[in-house]
Amino acid sequence: LLLIYYLFMDDKYKKLFLIQKSACIAETTTYPIDYIKTLVQVNQSKQTFRTTLSNISLSDNKLQVYNGLKPALLRHCIYTMLRINIYESLRDYNNLRENENKNNLSIKFLMGGVSGGVSQLIASPCDLLKIRYITDLKKNNNTSLMNTTRNIYHERGIRGLWKGVTPNVSRAVLVNLGELATYDIAKQKIKKTFNLNEGVPLHVLSSGCSGFVASLCCTPADVVKSRMMQVNSPYSGIINCISTTVRKEGVISLYKGFFPIWFRLAPWQLIFWVSYEKLRICSGIESF
């Protein structure tokens, strides 16, 4: 029934469904890296990606690296669906309105940032749930989305679900400024320079470029976001978090988890963009 319904969907709704499907595939594949990255970022000692990975490998529960996957998938079904769709809609509108400016780099970066910021503002509670799952030291096996949401609501009210929203939105603006605009621009440049047609090689090269730029842009905001959203966060606000972190651990600590972020964003984007582009072509929809 779902297949029959999909076949009769309008292309606009097909795109939304394909975004969600591709995002869930990419998130499930790369989530263990995100789990370890978050533990590294919230740790105030000199714990590294390698030592964290070693500790997990020695523990009895190896599947803990998928703790928090449910809210992560829910987040991408909202966040990625919105940001990709908003960016493409803004880009298409701009191309129709001002054809001569369709390759304007600053406009594409602005559209990417706006798309990410708006989408993350809406999906931020899901991100908070994911961080709570990962940093809950009680390891409550009965943890569920409803119970965690209810606990946050009882602690801080409805506003509590948007705790850490400012660094979260800032991170999303930077990620999408780096990801969407870079992917779009790199794809056109690579296609023209190397005379490549739409296909896996073009999508892999484009996603590789966007993954590095996005990681470089977003790591400091990602560190602040993770620290503010953790269970029993010791920080009173963004300024307090940044100043305390820099004072105690140095400026370089704002780039804690850069390599895990890059190692995750690169394959995440590769899997997402290759699968999304392929699914669009198979569905008879033009490429992104």
C-alpha positions in Angstrom: 0.0 0.0 0.0 2.9 2.4 0.8 4.5 1.6 -2.5 1.2 2.3 -4.4 0.7 5.5 -2.4 4.3 6.6 -3.2 3.9 5.9 -7.0 0.9 8.4 -7.1 2.6 11.0 -4.9 3.3 14.5 -6.3 7.0 15.1 -7.0 7.1 17.7 -4.2 6.1 15.1 -1.6 8.3 12.4 -3.2 11.3 14.7 -2.6 10.4 15.0 1.1 10.0 11.2 1.5 13.3 10.6 -0.3 15.1 13.1 1.9 13.9 11.4 5.0 14.8 7.9 3.7 18.3 9.0 2.6 18.9 10.9 5.9 17.9 7.8 8.0 20.2 5.5 6.0 23.1 8.0 6.5 22.4 8.6 10.2 22.1 4.9 11.1 25.3 4.1 9.3 27.4 6.8 10.9 25.7 7.2 14.3 28.4 5.4 16.4 30.9 8.1 15.4 28.4 10.8 16.6 28.0 9.0 19.9 31.7 8.9 20.6 32.1 12.5 19.4 29.5 13.7 21.9 31.2 11.9 24.8 34.6 13.4 23.8 33.1 16.9 23.7 31.3 16.8 27.0 34.3 15.3 28.8 36.3 18.0 30.6 39.5 16.0 30.8 42.0 15.2 28.1 40.0 12.2 26.9 40.5 11.7 23.2 38.5 9.9 20.5 40.9 6.9 20.7 40.6 6.5 24.5 36.8 6.9 24.4 36.6 4.2 21.6 38.9 2.0 23.7 36.7 2.3 26.8 33.6 1.4 24.8 35.3 -1.6 23.2 36.3 -2.9 26.7 32.8 -2.4 28.1 30.2 -5.1 28.3 27.6 -3.2 26.3 29.1 -2.7 22.8 25.7 -1.6 21.5 25.7 1.5 23.7 27.1 3.3 20.6 23.5 3.3 19.2 22.1 4.8 22.4 20.0 7.8 21.3 19.5 6.7 17.7 15.7 7.0 18.0 15.6 10.7 18.6 18.5 11.2 16.1 16.4 9.6 13.4 13.3 11.6 14.4 15.4 14.7 14.3 16.6 14.1 10.7 13.1 13.3 9.5 12.3 16.8 10.6 15.5 18.8 10.3 17.1 17.4 7.1 13.7 17.2 5.4 13.1 20.9 6.1 16.6 22.2 5.4 17.1 20.5 2.0 13.6 21.4 0.9 13.9 25.0 2.0 17.3 25.5 0.4 16.1 24.0 -2.9 12.9 26.0 -2.9 14.9 29.3 -2.2 17.4 28.4 -4.9 14.8 27.6 -7.5 12.9 30.8 -6.6 16.1 32.9 -6.9 16.9 31.3 -10.3 13.5 32.2 -11.7 13.5 35.7 -10.3 17.1 36.7 -11.1 18.6 34.4 -13.6 21.8 36.3 -13.8 22.5 35.8 -10.1 21.8 32.1 -9.9 25.5 31.3 -9.4 26.1 34.1 -6.9 28.1 32.5 -4.1 27.1 34.8 -1.3 23.4 34.2 -2.0 23.9 30.5 -2.0 25.7 30.6 1.4 23.0 32.9 2.8 20.3 30.5 1.6 22.2 27.5 3.1 22.5 29.3 6.5 18.9 30.4 6.6 17.7 26.9 5.7 19.7 25.2 8.4 18.9 27.8 11.1 15.1 27.7 10.6 15.0 23.9 10.4 17.1 23.4 13.5 15.0 25.8 15.5 12.0 23.5 14.8 13.9 20.3 15.4 16.0 21.3 18.4 14.0 19.3 21.0 15.0 16.1 19.2 18.7 17.1 19.5 18.3 17.7 23.2 16.7 14.2 23.6 19.6 12.6 21.7 22.2 14.3 23.9 20.3 13.3 27.1 20.2 9.7 26.0 24.0 9.7 25.4 25.0 11.6 28.6 22.6 9.9 31.0 25.0 8.3 33.5 22.2 6.4 35.1 21.9 4.2 32.0 18.2 3.7 32.6 17.1 0.8 30.3 13.5 2.1 30.6 14.4 5.3 28.9 12.0 6.2 26.1 11.3 9.3 24.0 8.1 10.0 26.0 9.7 9.5 29.4 12.7 11.7 28.6 10.4 14.4 27.1 8.2 14.2 30.2 11.2 14.6 32.5 12.5 17.6 30.7 9.1 19.2 30.7 8.6 18.6 34.5 12.1 20.1 35.1 11.9 23.3 33.0 8.5 23.4 31.3 8.0 23.7 27.5 10.9 26.1 27.2 13.2 23.4 28.6 12.8 21.4 25.4 14.6 24.2 23.6 17.5 24.3 26.0 20.7 25.0 24.1 18.8 26.2 21.1 21.0 29.2 20.4 24.3 27.2 19.9 22.3 24.5 18.2 20.8 26.9 15.7 24.2 28.6 15.3 25.8 25.3 14.6 23.1 24.4 12.0 23.6 27.8 10.3 27.3 27.1 10.0 26.9 23.4 9.0 24.4 24.2 6.2 26.3 27.3 5.1 29.2 24.9 4.6 27.3 21.9 3.5 24.5 22.9 1.2 26.1 25.9 -0.5 29.5 24.0 -0.9 27.8 20.9 -2.2 25.8 22.9 -4.7 28.8 25.1 -5.8 31.3 22.3 -5.8 29.0 20.1 -7.9 28.7 22.7 -10.6 32.4 23.5 -10.6 33.5 19.9 -10.7 30.9 19.1 -13.4 32.3 22.0 -15.6 36.0 21.5 -14.8 36.1 17.7 -15.3 33.2 17.4 -17.7 31.4 14.9 -15.5 27.8 13.9 -16.0 25.4 13.3 -13.1 26.5 10.1 -11.4 28.2 8.6 -8.3 31.7 10.0 -9.0 30.4 13.6 -9.2 28.2 13.2 -6.1 31.1 11.6 -4.1 33.6 14.4 -5.0 31.0 17.1 -4.2 30.0 15.6 -0.9 33.6 15.3 0.1 34.2 19.0 -0.4 31.0 19.9 1.6 31.9 17.6 4.4 35.2 19.2 5.1 34.0 22.8 4.9 30.9 22.0 7.1 33.1 20.4 9.8 35.5 23.4 9.8 32.6 25.8 10.2 30.6 24.0 12.9 32.9 22.4 15.4 33.1 25.2 18.0 29.3 25.6 18.0 28.9 21.8 18.2 31.1 21.7 21.3 29.1 24.4 23.1 25.8 22.7 22.1 26.9 19.3 23.4 28.1 20.8 26.7 25.0 22.8 27.3 22.6 20.0 26.4 24.3 17.3 28.5 22.6 15.9 31.6 23.3 18.1 34.6 25.1 20.7 32.5 27.3 22.9 34.7 27.0 26.0 32.5 24.6 28.8 33.0 24.6 30.0 29.4 26.5 30.3 26.2 28.9 33.0 27.3 29.6 31.1 30.6 30.1 27.8 28.6 32.6 29.4 26.2 34.5 31.4 28.8 34.8 28.5 31.2 35.8 26.1 28.5 38.5 28.4 27.1 39.8 29.4 30.6 40.1 25.8 31.9 41.0 23.9 28.7 42.3 26.5 26.2 41.0 27.9 22.9 41.8 24.6 21.1 39.2 22.9 23.2 36.5 24.5 21.1 37.7 22.2 18.3 37.4 19.1 20.5 35.9 16.4 18.4 36.9 18.0 15.0 38.2 14.8 13.5 35.2 12.7 14.7 32.9 15.4 13.3 34.8 15.3 10.0 35.0 11.5 10.0 31.2 11.5 10.6 30.1 14.3 8.3 32.2 13.1 5.4 30.6 9.6 5.2 27.2 11.0 6.3 27.1 13.4 3.5 28.6 10.9 1.0 25.9 8.3 1.9 23.1 10.9 2.1 23.9 12.7 -1.2 24.7 9.7 -3.2 21.6 7.8 -2.1 19.4 10.9 -2.3 20.6 11.8 -5.8 20.2 8.2 -7.0 16.7 7.9 -5.5 15.7 11.1 -7.2 16.9 9.9 -10.6 15.2 6.5 -10.1 12.0 8.3 -9.2 12.1 10.3 -12.4 13.0 13.6 -10.6 15.8 15.8 -11.8 19.0 15.8 -9.7 19.6 18.3 -6.9 
